[in-house]
Amino acid sequence: MLRTAFLSALLVCPAACAFAVDAPAAPAASSSVATINGTVTDTTGAIIPGAQVQLTDATGAVLSTATTDPSGSFRIQPPRQGDYSLTVNLQGFQTSSQQIHVGATAGTPVAFALSIAEAVTQVEVNASSNVDLTASDANGDTAVMSSDDLKAMPVFDNDYVTAMSSFLDSGEGSTAGTGLMVDGVEANRAMISPSAVQEVHINQDPYSAQYYRPGRGQLEIITKQAADSYHGQLNFLFRDASLNAQNAFAPSKPPEQRRIYEGNVTGPLWHAKNSAFLFSFNRAEEDLSATVNATVAPTQDNPDGIFNENVPAPTRDTEFSLRVGHQFSDENSASVMYAFQDATNRNQGVGNQTLPEAGYNTETREDDVILHDDYIVSPSILNQASIVLERSYDPTSNVVDQPRVTVQGNFTGGSAQNAQDRTEYNLRANEMVSWTKGPHNLKFGINLPHMSRRVLEDHTNNAGSYTYGPTYAADGTLLATAIQNYQAGIPSGFSIQQGQTRFVYHQQEVGGFIQDQIKLSPIFSLTPGLRYDWQNFPGNDTNNFSPRLSFALVLDKEHEMVVRGGGGIYYDRTGSGPISDLARYEYANLRLLQLSSNQQPLCNPIEDCADLNTLPPSLVERAPNLKTPYQINYGISIDRKVGEKGTLSIGGRINRGVNLYRSVDINAPTAPDYSVRPDADVAQLRQIQSEGNQNGSALDVNYRGRLNKRFTGFAWYTWSHYGNNTSGIYWFPQNQYAPNAEWGPADWDQRQHFGLYGMINPDHLLNLGIGVFTNTGKPWTVTTGEDSYGTNLFNARPDDVPRNSEIGPDYTDLDLRWGYDFKLHPKEVDKSPTLGVSASAFNVLNHENGSFVDTVEGSEDFGQVTSAYPARRMQLAMRFNF
């Protein structure tokens, strides 16, 4: 599908890197007339530069023209208030028009989505919008944050990825976690600074065959493109402990501070015709502290054994990227981008019941090269291709090198035992062809999310780990607490790793798809699709075809009322973790030795009571019938226009998880005393199985858009319930011989979840950005803290207590922001540079949001919240636009 020249040059670039020629200046307008701002994209969301925009009056007379810049944006100044028509055209795309009203204050930016040109088309639009209401990506049940939203909303540290993650659904993720798409290509991180982001989407096209994850299982980021004139934005964000409230579990307020320097610059390349660049950078300096709230062994100086301390946990992060784009012809544009990250984190893992000595330090160095090419093959065919080359290096070191000590329900100390170095070399590739013909909008393509070579230097647990649990009598009476057993030097479990430390392994993933949005009538469309995915884990499962189907039916064109529905199969993506486990433990290249006090009495140091050289190793294997897990998702919703330019969506959806991963020790000690393993030559024999199941259902109420001139924003309420009998590929049942007796609420089962980002009085001096997030608690499991089954897993529950039977603390967060951009040259209207200031407050109500519950029945703090999310914090910011 790629042209020969493209393959030979490997020159590819983000969508639509065309470059515009400045339009003639519009006549000077009265300051009482708002400027029209807007963006132009194609139907995939890719930015379209070089499009001609015309402003006409009721007589059809052209009053002003503009050309979209390489960020897809345009500005037009009307001569007076009133009703106008905007028309956008570009060779190879269908002409589109919208009717607009211009007042004294700026309205919501006008958005155009151009379809590829075709002689015959059946697009049904409403009177004031060019959006095809039956398009699969016109879904109303979606969350969108634009670049303007990012400027106006209370987004903590400008971290829009974390902010938008509140609108994801954990039940629709995968073993490898939620997905991140940047300009249509999978990525580890955004690779550009927040000010260079155009939009962030969630669930825009939930049943698309283009993606392997469901819509609520991934974030889609669209970045700004290089411009043909010099523009930029510089941001400085500042936080200091003097402005914050004290954490509920901190002994005092530590001297924390954070400084963020961020921005972007774009413009034409000097002496390079039809070429432009976009440079972005982000530097974050964070001097934070972690709060430790643990119970340790009593001493003469500390008779109560209370350990409550603030521990410095500073971080530093430097990121920058440079994209250079070039327009070769009217049909072809390309760009190349380099992205860099270098980050350090100190005293990670410390906090709650983890003591400072059990912390670890991390570093990250990542280099990325992104090549992208757009080629208009014909007026109805568009080819887009990308190649991403990645290298990352992630060393981790222990703060202290000595054995790790875990006292169940009380503290973890000694050492983190987490020393390791990880290096990854990865190739990603993506190519998609869009072809419009008659009522068909056909898309097909191929994805290579991972073709990676990974190197692991594993020094974890090389000094050993001791676990101390409580001791119970046969009738359940507590004989000794975990602290008392620790003081007596009587461990309940021990593990250590010896042998080979360097491992090289490969992660390989390939996918392909085809889908066709068929316009069966002006008010009804059907979008069937088929996706295929393969990965080298589990490796023996090769028939992973995923059919998808969605539909849209317009019930009321005037009120934009549309019924949407669909369903599909989504195969799991496991990531590199299981491959790493097999490389280390399948043949005991790395010897993991484990002992339980059920097999023999233990001591500390372990050498005084056991000969490590004679202990059998633990192994990892794949179950003979191992399959790739998959989800079946289907749902229906109804959208309706509400307010000036808003959409309300109400819908329900069903989730079924099949062949879900779990781990089972098939060599676990047998009843009744659980002291002898069937195979004496092997310790734990972890078998990765695909025998789990999941059921889930949800009701969603979603609003986004402009309600009136006073409020714009988006909100999402979800009632849901998920139940399953596994918590993932690294999870073990309490009884290895009864793995199916684990049905209960899923770990992420929050029954009610609400999130909102809104703006009151946008563009006015007296404005207010709002963020509201609240949800019910997540479930947690009561454990005894002892190794009742002799597996060294310490996940035993009291008799007749099911998994995830308790509910954790609720969460409530109110965030507020005020900010305003002052024009430095007011007479220049929209061309004036601006200086903006803002103040944000997070967790304004200072609500104590618990983050951890002590789950060990025999501990002093059992069932109590022992740590909390941050208290109220203030953030000051300054922004310069030019």
C-alpha positions in Angstrom: 0.0 0.0 0.0 2.9 2.4 0.6 4.5 3.9 -2.4 8.0 2.7 -3.3 9.5 6.1 -2.7 8.0 6.2 0.8 9.3 2.7 1.7 12.8 3.6 0.5 12.9 6.9 2.3 10.9 5.8 5.4 9.5 9.3 5.4 6.2 9.4 7.2 4.5 12.2 9.2 1.5 13.1 11.3 -1.8 13.7 9.5 -2.2 16.7 7.3 1.2 18.5 7.4 0.2 21.0 4.7 1.1 24.6 5.0 -1.1 27.6 4.3 -0.5 30.9 2.6 -1.8 33.9 4.5 -5.1 35.2 3.3 -5.6 38.9 2.6 -6.3 40.8 5.8 -9.9 41.3 6.7 -11.3 44.8 7.1 -10.9 46.3 10.5 -13.9 45.5 12.6 -15.6 47.0 15.6 -14.3 45.8 18.9 -17.9 44.9 19.8 -18.0 42.2 17.1 -16.6 38.8 18.1 -14.0 37.0 15.9 -15.0 33.6 14.4 -12.5 30.9 15.4 -12.6 27.3 14.1 -10.8 24.2 13.1 -11.0 21.9 10.1 -10.3 18.2 10.2 -11.1 15.1 8.1 -13.6 12.5 9.3 -10.8 10.6 11.2 -10.0 13.7 13.3 -6.8 14.5 11.4 -6.0 18.2 11.0 -6.5 19.7 7.5 -4.4 22.7 6.7 -4.6 24.8 3.5 -8.5 24.7 3.4 -10.2 27.8 2.0 -12.8 29.4 4.4 -15.3 32.0 3.1 -17.6 34.2 5.1 -20.8 35.2 3.2 -23.9 37.1 4.1 -27.5 36.3 3.3 -27.1 37.6 -0.3 -24.2 35.3 -1.0 -21.7 38.0 -1.1 -18.2 37.0 0.1 -17.2 39.3 3.0 -13.9 37.7 4.1 -11.7 34.7 3.4 -9.1 32.8 5.4 -6.9 29.7 5.0 -6.5 27.1 7.7 -2.9 27.0 9.0 -1.1 23.7 9.5 -2.8 23.4 12.9 -6.1 23.3 11.0 -7.2 26.5 12.6 -8.7 29.7 11.1 -9.9 33.1 12.2 -12.3 35.4 10.4 -13.4 38.9 11.5 -17.0 39.7 10.5 -17.8 43.4 9.7 -20.7 43.4 12.2 -23.0 41.3 14.4 -25.5 39.1 12.6 -26.1 35.9 10.8 -23.6 34.5 8.3 -22.6 31.4 6.4 -19.2 29.8 6.6 -18.0 27.6 3.7 -14.9 25.4 3.6 -13.5 23.8 0.6 -10.3 22.0 -0.4 -9.4 19.9 -3.4 -10.0 16.2 -2.7 -12.7 16.9 0.0 -16.4 17.7 0.0 -17.3 21.3 0.4 -19.0 22.0 3.7 -21.1 24.9 5.1 -22.5 26.1 8.4 -24.8 28.8 9.4 -23.6 30.9 12.4 -24.6 33.9 14.4 -22.1 36.4 15.5 -22.6 38.5 18.6 -20.5 40.7 20.8 -18.8 37.9 22.7 -16.9 34.9 21.2 -18.9 31.7 20.8 -17.8 28.1 20.8 -15.1 27.5 18.0 -16.7 26.3 14.8 -15.6 22.7 13.9 -15.7 21.3 10.4 -15.1 17.6 9.5 -14.5 17.2 5.8 -15.3 14.0 4.0 -13.3 12.8 1.0 -14.8 14.1 -2.2 -17.2 11.8 -4.2 -19.5 12.6 -7.0 -22.5 10.9 -5.3 -23.1 11.4 -1.6 -25.8 10.8 0.9 -25.0 12.9 3.9 -27.8 14.2 6.1 -26.8 17.3 8.1 -28.8 19.6 10.3 -29.4 23.2 9.5 -26.5 24.6 11.6 -23.9 21.9 11.5 -21.9 20.0 8.9 -21.7 16.9 11.0 -23.2 13.7 9.6 -25.4 12.6 12.5 -25.2 9.0 11.4 -21.4 8.8 11.3 -20.0 6.3 13.7 -17.5 8.8 15.1 -20.2 11.4 15.8 -21.1 9.5 19.0 -22.6 11.7 21.7 -21.4 9.4 24.5 -17.9 10.7 24.4 -15.5 12.9 26.4 -13.5 15.5 24.6 -10.9 18.0 26.0 -9.8 20.6 23.5 -6.7 22.9 23.7 -9.0 25.7 24.9 -10.4 23.5 27.6 -6.9 22.7 28.8 -6.2 26.4 29.2 -9.5 27.1 31.0 -10.2 24.0 33.2 -8.6 23.2 36.6 -6.1 20.6 35.3 -3.6 19.6 38.0 0.0 20.2 36.8 -1.4 20.5 33.2 -1.5 16.7 33.3 -4.3 16.2 30.9 -3.7 12.4 30.5 -4.4 11.8 34.3 -7.3 14.3 34.2 -9.0 12.5 31.3 -8.3 9.1 32.7 -11.1 9.8 35.2 -13.5 9.2 32.3 -12.0 5.8 31.4 -13.7 2.5 32.4 -11.3 0.0 34.1 -13.6 -2.8 33.0 -12.7 -2.2 29.4 -9.0 -2.1 29.8 -6.6 -5.0 29.1 -3.8 -6.9 30.9 -1.4 -4.4 29.5 -3.6 -1.5 30.9 -5.5 1.3 29.1 -4.3 2.4 25.7 -2.8 5.7 24.5 -3.1 6.7 20.9 -1.2 9.8 19.6 -2.2 11.0 16.1 -3.6 7.5 15.4 -0.6 5.5 16.5 -0.1 3.7 19.8 2.4 5.3 22.2 3.9 4.9 25.6 3.5 8.6 26.4 2.2 11.8 24.7 5.7 12.9 23.5 4.6 16.5 23.3 4.0 19.2 25.9 0.4 20.0 27.0 0.3 23.3 25.1 1.0 21.4 21.9 -2.1 19.2 22.3 -5.1 20.0 20.0 -7.7 17.6 21.5 -8.1 14.5 23.7 -10.9 12.0 23.0 -12.4 9.1 24.9 -15.0 6.8 23.3 -15.4 8.7 20.1 -16.1 5.6 18.1 -16.6 2.8 20.6 -17.1 -0.1 18.2 -14.5 0.8 15.5 -12.5 -2.1 14.1 -9.6 0.3 13.8 -8.7 -0.2 17.5 -8.3 -3.3 19.5 -9.5 -1.8 22.8 -13.1 -0.7 23.4 -13.8 3.0 23.3 -13.6 3.6 27.1 -10.4 1.6 27.3 -8.1 4.2 25.6 -7.2 7.8 25.3 -6.8 9.4 21.8 -4.6 12.5 21.5 -4.5 14.7 18.5 -1.5 17.1 18.5 -1.2 20.5 16.9 0.7 20.7 13.6 3.4 23.2 12.6 2.2 26.6 11.5 3.2 28.8 8.6 3.7 31.9 10.8 5.6 32.2 14.1 3.4 31.5 17.2 4.1 30.1 20.6 3.0 29.7 24.1 5.1 29.7 27.3 3.7 28.4 30.7 5.0 28.5 34.2 3.2 26.6 37.0 4.0 26.9 40.7 2.9 25.1 43.8 4.2 25.5 47.4 3.3 23.9 50.7 2.6 27.3 52.2 -0.6 27.5 50.1 -1.7 23.9 50.8 -3.6 22.1 53.5 -2.0 19.3 55.5 -2.5 15.7 54.6 -4.8 14.0 57.2 -2.2 11.3 58.0 0.9 13.5 58.0 2.6 14.4 61.3 3.2 17.9 59.9 3.1 19.9 56.7 6.3 19.2 54.8 8.1 21.9 52.7 6.9 20.7 49.3 7.2 22.7 46.1 6.7 22.1 42.4 7.8 24.2 39.4 6.8 23.4 35.8 8.2 25.2 32.7 6.3 24.3 29.6 5.5 25.6 26.1 5.8 25.4 22.4 7.1 27.4 19.4 6.0 26.9 15.8 6.6 28.6 12.5 8.1 28.3 9.0 11.7 27.0 8.6 14.0 29.8 7.5 14.9 29.5 3.8 12.9 26.3 3.4 9.8 26.8 1.3 6.7 24.8 2.3 8.4 23.6 5.5 7.6 24.4 9.1 8.5 23.2 12.6 6.9 22.7 16.0 9.1 22.6 19.1 7.6 21.7 22.5 9.2 21.3 25.9 8.3 20.5 29.5 10.5 20.7 32.6 9.0 19.6 35.9 10.8 20.0 39.2 8.9 18.5 42.1 10.1 18.5 45.7 7.4 16.4 47.3 7.1 14.1 50.4 5.6 10.8 51.1 3.8 10.2 54.4 4.6 7.0 56.2 1.9 5.8 58.7 3.0 2.4 60.0 3.1 0.3 63.2 6.6 -1.0 63.9 8.1 -3.1 66.8 7.9 -1.2 70.1 11.2 0.1 71.5 12.2 2.0 74.6 12.2 5.2 72.7 9.0 4.3 70.8 6.9 2.2 73.2 3.7 2.5 71.1 5.5 1.5 67.9 3.9 4.3 65.9 6.0 5.3 62.9 4.6 8.5 61.3 7.0 10.5 59.2 7.2 12.7 56.1 9.9 11.4 53.7 11.3 13.5 50.8 10.4 12.0 47.4 11.8 14.5 44.8 11.3 14.0 41.0 12.7 15.7 38.0 11.4 15.4 34.4 12.7 16.9 31.2 10.9 16.4 27.9 11.1 18.0 24.5 10.1 17.3 21.0 10.8 18.8 17.5 8.6 18.1 14.5 9.6 19.3 11.0 7.0 19.0 8.2 7.2 19.6 4.5 4.5 19.8 1.8 5.9 18.1 -1.3 2.8 18.7 -3.5 -0.9 19.3 -3.2 -1.3 15.5 -2.7 1.6 14.7 -0.5 2.9 16.0 2.8 5.3 14.4 5.4 7.1 15.2 8.6 9.6 13.8 11.0 9.7 14.2 14.8 12.1 13.5 17.5 11.0 13.3 21.1 13.1 13.0 24.3 12.5 12.3 27.9 14.8 12.1 30.9 13.3 11.6 34.4 14.5 10.7 37.9 12.4 9.8 40.9 13.7 9.3 44.4 12.2 7.3 47.3 9.5 5.7 45.2 7.2 3.2 46.9 7.6 4.9 50.3 4.4 5.9 52.1 1.5 4.4 54.1 3.0 1.2 55.7 6.2 1.2 53.6 9.2 2.6 55.5 11.8 4.9 54.0 14.4 2.0 53.9 12.1 0.1 51.5 12.1 2.8 48.9 13.8 2.7 45.5 15.1 5.2 43.0 14.2 5.2 39.3 15.4 6.8 36.1 13.9 6.9 32.6 15.6 7.8 29.4 13.5 7.5 26.2 14.2 8.6 22.6 11.5 8.4 19.9 11.6 9.1 16.2 8.2 9.4 14.5 7.9 9.5 10.7 4.5 10.1 9.0 3.3 10.5 5.4 -0.1 11.5 4.0 -0.8 10.9 0.3 -4.1 11.7 -1.5 -4.1 8.9 -4.1 -7.2 10.3 -5.8 -10.1 12.5 -4.9 -11.7 9.6 -3.0 -8.6 7.7 -1.6 -6.4 8.9 1.2 -3.3 6.9 2.4 -1.8 7.6 5.8 1.3 5.8 7.1 3.5 6.1 10.3 6.6 4.5 11.6 7.8 5.0 15.2 11.3 4.0 16.5 11.7 3.9 20.3 14.5 3.3 22.7 14.0 3.4 26.4 16.3 2.7 29.3 14.9 2.4 32.9 17.3 1.5 35.7 15.9 1.0 39.3 18.1 0.9 42.4 17.4 0.2 46.0 17.7 2.9 48.6 19.1 0.3 51.0 20.6 -3.1 50.1 19.6 -5.7 52.6 16.8 -8.3 53.0 13.2 -7.1 52.6 10.9 -7.5 55.7 7.1 -7.5 55.5 5.1 -7.7 58.7 1.5 -8.3 57.5 -0.8 -5.4 58.3 1.9 -3.3 60.0 4.9 -2.3 57.9 7.3 -3.2 55.1 11.0 -2.4 55.7 14.5 -3.6 55.2 14.8 -2.9 51.5 12.8 -2.6 48.4 14.7 -5.5 46.7 13.7 -4.0 43.4 17.1 -3.4 41.7 16.9 -3.9 37.9 17.7 -2.4 34.5 15.3 -2.5 31.6 16.1 -1.6 28.0 13.7 -1.7 25.1 14.1 -1.2 21.4 10.8 -1.0 19.7 9.4 -0.5 16.2 5.8 0.6 15.7 4.1 0.9 12.3 0.7 1.9 11.1 -0.9 2.3 7.7 -4.5 3.1 6.9 -6.3 3.7 3.6 -9.6 5.6 3.5 -11.8 5.2 0.4 -15.1 6.9 -0.2 -17.3 5.6 -3.0 -21.1 6.2 -3.2 -22.7 5.3 0.1 -19.5 3.6 1.4 -16.8 5.0 3.5 -14.3 2.2 3.6 -11.2 2.0 5.8 -8.6 -0.7 6.1 -5.1 -0.9 7.5 -2.4 -2.8 9.3 -0.9 -2.1 12.8 2.4 -3.2 14.4 2.0 -2.0 18.0 5.1 -3.8 19.2 8.1 -5.3 17.4 10.5 -5.0 20.3 13.7 -6.4 21.7 13.9 -6.2 25.5 16.8 -6.6 27.8 16.3 -7.2 31.5 19.1 -7.1 34.1 17.2 -8.6 37.1 18.7 -8.2 40.6 15.4 -8.1 42.4 15.1 -10.1 45.6 18.7 -11.2 45.5 19.1 -10.6 49.2 15.9 -12.3 50.1 12.5 -11.4 51.5 11.0 -12.4 54.9 7.3 -12.3 55.6 5.9 -12.3 59.1 2.2 -13.2 59.7 0.1 -13.7 62.8 -0.4 -17.1 64.4 -3.9 -18.5 65.1 -5.1 -21.5 67.1 -7.3 -24.1 65.4 -10.5 -22.3 66.8 -9.4 -19.0 65.3 -8.0 -17.5 68.5 -5.1 -15.1 67.9 -2.0 -16.6 69.6 0.6 -14.1 68.3 0.4 -11.0 66.3 2.7 -10.5 63.2 4.7 -7.9 65.2 5.2 -10.4 68.0 6.4 -13.1 65.6 8.8 -10.5 64.0 10.2 -9.7 67.5 10.7 -13.4 68.1 12.4 -13.9 64.8 9.8 -16.4 63.5 9.1 -15.7 59.8 6.0 -17.3 58.1 7.6 -17.2 54.6 10.8 -16.6 52.8 11.9 -16.1 49.1 15.1 -15.3 47.3 16.3 -15.2 43.7 19.7 -16.6 42.5 21.4 -17.4 39.2 21.2 -15.8 35.8 20.4 -12.1 35.8 20.5 -11.0 32.2 17.6 -11.9 29.9 16.8 -11.0 26.3 13.3 -11.5 25.0 11.0 -10.2 22.3 7.5 -8.8 22.3 5.6 -9.1 18.9 2.2 -7.8 18.1 0.4 -7.5 14.7 -3.1 -6.3 13.9 -5.2 -5.5 10.8 -8.7 -4.3 10.2 -11.3 -3.4 7.6 -14.6 -1.6 8.2 -17.2 0.1 6.0 -19.5 2.8 7.1 -22.5 2.3 4.8 -25.0 5.1 4.3 -28.1 3.1 3.6 -30.4 6.2 3.7 -30.1 9.8 4.7 -31.0 8.9 8.2 -29.5 5.5 8.7 -26.0 4.1 8.6 -24.5 0.7 9.3 -20.8 0.1 10.1 -19.6 -3.5 10.0 -16.0 -4.2 10.6 -13.5 -7.0 11.2 -10.2 -7.0 13.1 -7.5 -9.5 13.5 -4.8 -9.5 16.2 -1.8 -11.8 16.9 0.8 -11.6 19.7 3.6 -13.9 20.6 2.0 -14.5 24.0 0.3 -16.9 24.4 1.6 -17.7 20.9 -0.5 -20.8 20.2 -3.8 -19.0 19.8 -4.0 -17.7 16.2 -7.7 -17.4 15.4 -8.3 -14.0 17.1 -10.8 -12.5 14.7 -12.9 -9.7 16.2 -16.2 -8.8 14.4 -17.6 -5.3 15.1 -20.9 -3.7 14.1 -22.5 -0.4 14.9 -25.5 1.6 13.6 -27.0 5.1 13.8 -30.6 6.1 13.2 -31.7 9.7 13.1 -35.1 10.1 14.8 -35.4 13.8 14.8 -33.2 15.9 12.6 -34.2 19.2 14.1 -33.2 18.2 17.6 -30.3 16.0 16.4 -31.9 13.0 18.1 -30.1 9.8 17.1 -30.3 6.2 18.4 -26.9 4.5 18.3 -25.9 1.0 19.1 -23.4 -1.7 18.4 -21.2 -4.5 19.7 -18.1 -6.4 19.1 -15.4 -8.7 20.4 -12.1 -7.3 21.8 -9.1 -9.5 22.3 -6.8 -8.9 25.3 -3.3 -7.4 24.9 -1.0 -8.9 27.5 2.1 -6.7 27.3 5.6 -7.9 28.0 5.2 -9.0 31.6 4.3 -12.7 31.0 7.0 -13.0 28.4 9.5 -11.8 30.9 8.3 -14.3 33.5 8.7 -17.2 31.1 12.2 -16.1 30.1 13.3 -16.1 33.7 11.3 -18.9 35.3 10.1 -21.4 32.7 13.3 -23.3 32.9 14.7 -21.9 36.2 17.3 -19.8 34.5 16.6 -17.5 37.4 16.2 -19.6 40.5 13.2 -18.4 42.6 13.4 -20.2 45.9 10.4 -20.1 48.2 9.7 -21.5 51.7 6.7 -21.6 53.9 6.6 -22.2 57.6 4.0 -24.9 56.8 6.8 -27.0 55.3 9.5 -26.3 58.0 10.2 -23.9 60.8 11.9 -20.7 59.5 14.3 -18.3 61.0 16.1 -15.0 60.3 18.8 -15.3 58.9 17.5 -18.2 56.8 20.9 -19.8 56.5 20.6 -20.8 60.2 17.8 -23.2 59.5 17.8 -24.0 55.7 20.4 -25.0 53.1 19.5 -22.8 50.1 21.6 -24.9 47.7 19.2 -27.9 48.2 15.9 -26.0 47.8 13.9 -26.7 44.6 13.2 -23.8 42.3 9.8 -22.2 41.4 8.7 -22.5 37.8 6.3 -20.7 35.4 4.5 -22.4 32.6 1.6 -21.9 30.2 -1.5 -24.0 30.5 -1.8 -26.5 27.6 -5.1 -25.0 26.5 -4.1 -21.3 27.1 -6.1 -18.9 25.0 -6.2 -15.2 24.5 -8.9 -13.6 26.7 -11.5 -11.5 25.1 -14.4 -9.2 25.9 -17.8 -9.1 24.3 -19.2 -5.5 24.5 -22.5 -4.3 23.3 -24.8 -1.4 24.0 -27.3 1.2 22.9 -27.7 4.9 23.5 -29.8 7.9 22.4 -28.3 11.3 21.7 -30.2 14.6 21.7 -29.2 18.3 21.2 -29.5 20.2 24.5 -28.9 23.9 24.8 -27.1 26.0 22.2 -24.5 23.5 21.1 -24.7 20.6 23.5 -25.4 16.9 23.3 -27.0 14.8 26.0 -26.5 11.0 25.7 -28.2 8.3 27.7 -27.2 4.6 27.2 -26.7 1.2 28.6 -24.0 -1.3 27.8 -23.1 -4.9 28.7 -19.6 -6.4 29.2 -18.7 -10.1 29.1 -15.2 -11.3 29.8 -14.3 -14.8 28.5 -11.1 -16.9 29.0 -9.6 -14.3 31.4 -6.1 -14.8 32.8 -5.3 -16.1 36.2 -2.3 -17.9 37.9 -2.6 -21.1 39.8 0.1 -23.0 41.7 -0.6 -26.5 40.4 2.1 -27.9 42.8 0.5 -26.3 45.9 0.7 -28.3 49.2 -2.3 -30.5 49.6 -4.9 -30.7 52.4 -5.4 -31.2 55.2 -2.3 -29.6 56.7 -1.0 -28.0 53.4 2.6 -28.9 54.2 3.8 -31.3 51.4 4.0 -30.4 47.7 3.1 -33.2 45.3 6.3 -32.8 43.3 9.2 -32.4 45.8 11.6 -31.3 43.0 9.6 -28.1 42.4 8.5 -25.4 44.7 5.7 -23.2 43.4 4.6 -24.2 39.8 2.8 -21.2 38.6 0.6 -22.1 35.6 -0.9 -19.2 33.6 -4.4 -20.2 32.8 -7.3 -18.6 30.8 -10.2 -19.9 32.8 -11.7 -16.7 34.3 -14.9 -15.0 33.6 -16.4 -11.6 34.0 -19.9 -10.0 33.8 -20.6 -6.3 33.8 -23.3 -3.8 33.0 -23.5 0.0 33.0 -25.8 2.9 32.6 -24.2 6.1 31.2 -25.5 9.7 31.2 -23.2 12.0 29.3 -23.3 15.7 28.3 -20.8 17.8 26.4 -20.9 21.1 24.6 -22.2 24.6 25.1 -25.3 24.8 27.2 -25.7 28.6 26.9 -23.4 31.6 26.7 -22.7 31.2 30.4 -21.6 27.5 30.6 -19.7 25.1 28.4 -18.1 21.8 29.4 -18.6 18.0 29.6 -19.8 15.6 32.3 -20.2 11.9 32.6 -22.2 9.9 35.2 -22.0 6.1 35.2 -23.7 3.5 37.3 -22.0 0.1 36.8 -21.4 -3.3 38.4 -18.7 -5.7 37.4 -18.2 -9.2 38.9 -15.5 -11.8 38.1 -13.5 -14.7 39.5 -10.0 -13.4 38.8 -8.0 -10.2 39.2 -5.7 -10.8 36.3 -2.7 -12.7 35.1 -0.6 -12.2 38.3 -3.5 -13.1 40.7 -3.7 -16.4 42.6 -6.8 -17.8 44.3 -6.5 -18.4 48.0 -7.0 -22.2 47.6 -5.1 -23.4 44.5 -7.4 -26.5 44.3 -10.6 -24.4 44.2 -9.7 -21.5 41.7 -13.3 -21.2 40.5 -14.6 -20.4 44.0 -13.5 -16.8 43.8 -16.5 -15.0 42.3 -17.0 -11.5 43.7 -17.1 -7.9 42.7 -14.2 -6.8 40.4 -11.4 -4.9 42.0 -12.5 -1.7 40.2 -16.2 -2.2 40.8 -17.3 1.4 41.7 -21.1 1.4 41.5 -21.4 5.2 40.9 -18.9 7.4 39.2 -19.3 11.1 38.2 -16.9 13.5 36.6 -17.3 17.0 35.2 -15.2 19.7 33.6 -16.9 23.0 33.0 -16.4 26.7 32.3 -18.6 29.5 33.6 -18.5 32.8 31.7 -15.8 31.7 29.3 -13.6 34.5 27.8 -14.9 36.9 30.5 -12.8 38.5 33.2 -15.2 37.0 35.8 -14.8 33.4 34.7 -14.6 30.1 36.7 -13.4 26.7 35.7 -14.9 23.8 37.5 -13.9 20.2 38.0 -16.1 17.8 40.1 -15.2 14.2 40.6 -17.0 11.8 43.0 -17.4 8.1 43.2 -18.3 5.3 45.5 -15.5 3.2 47.0 -13.8 0.2 45.5 -14.1 -3.3 47.1 -11.3 -4.9 49.2 -10.7 -8.4 50.6 -10.3 -9.3 54.2 -7.2 -11.5 54.8 -5.9 -13.3 57.8 -2.3 -12.3 57.2 -1.1 -15.9 57.6 0.0 -18.5 55.0 -2.8 -21.0 55.7 -2.3 -22.9 52.5 1.5 -23.1 52.6 1.9 -21.4 49.2 3.9 -18.3 50.4 1.1 -16.1 48.9 -0.4 -14.8 52.2 -3.8 -14.3 50.6 -5.9 -16.5 52.8 -9.3 -15.2 54.0 -11.3 -16.0 57.1 -13.7 -18.9 56.8 -16.8 -18.1 54.7 -15.6 -14.7 53.8 -15.7 -14.1 50.0 -13.3 -12.2 47.8 -13.8 -8.4 47.7 -16.6 -8.5 50.3 -15.9 -5.0 51.8 -16.2 -1.5 50.3 -13.5 1.1 50.6 -13.9 4.9 51.2 -15.8 7.1 48.8 -14.0 9.8 46.9 -15.1 13.5 46.4 -13.1 16.2 44.8 -14.0 19.8 43.9 -11.5 21.8 41.8 -11.8 25.5 40.8 -9.8 27.8 38.5 -9.8 31.4 37.6 -7.7 32.8 34.9 -7.6 35.6 32.3 -5.4 36.5 29.3 -4.7 40.2 29.0 -4.0 41.6 25.5 -0.6 43.4 25.4 -1.6 45.3 22.2 -5.4 45.6 22.5 -5.8 47.4 19.2 -4.5 44.4 17.3 -7.5 42.4 18.4 -6.7 38.7 17.7 -3.0 39.2 16.7 -2.1 40.7 20.0 0.3 38.7 22.2 -1.3 37.9 25.6 -0.2 37.5 29.1 -2.3 35.2 31.2 -2.5 34.6 34.9 -4.5 31.9 36.8 -5.1 30.4 40.2 -6.4 26.9 40.8 -7.5 25.1 43.9 -7.8 21.3 44.0 -9.8 19.5 46.6 -11.3 22.8 47.6 -13.5 21.3 50.3 -10.4 19.6 51.8 -12.3 16.3 51.8 -10.4 13.4 53.4 -10.2 10.9 50.5 -8.9 7.6 51.9 -6.5 5.8 49.6 -5.7 2.5 51.5 -7.5 0.3 54.0 -5.6 -2.2 56.2 -7.0 -5.5 55.1 -5.2 -7.9 57.6 -7.6 -9.1 60.2 -5.1 -9.6 63.0 -3.5 -6.1 62.7 -4.3 -3.2 65.1 -5.5 -1.0 62.2 -7.7 -3.7 60.5 -10.5 -2.2 58.5 -9.3 1.4 59.0 -8.1 3.9 56.4 -4.3 4.4 56.9 -3.5 6.8 54.1 -5.2 9.5 52.1 -5.0 11.3 48.8 -3.6 14.9 49.0 -5.5 17.5 50.9 -6.3 20.9 49.4 -3.6 22.3 47.0 -3.2 25.6 45.3 -1.6 26.1 41.9 -0.5 29.4 40.4 0.3 29.8 36.7 1.4 32.4 34.2 1.1 32.1 30.4 2.5 34.1 27.5 1.0 33.7 24.0 2.5 35.2 20.9 
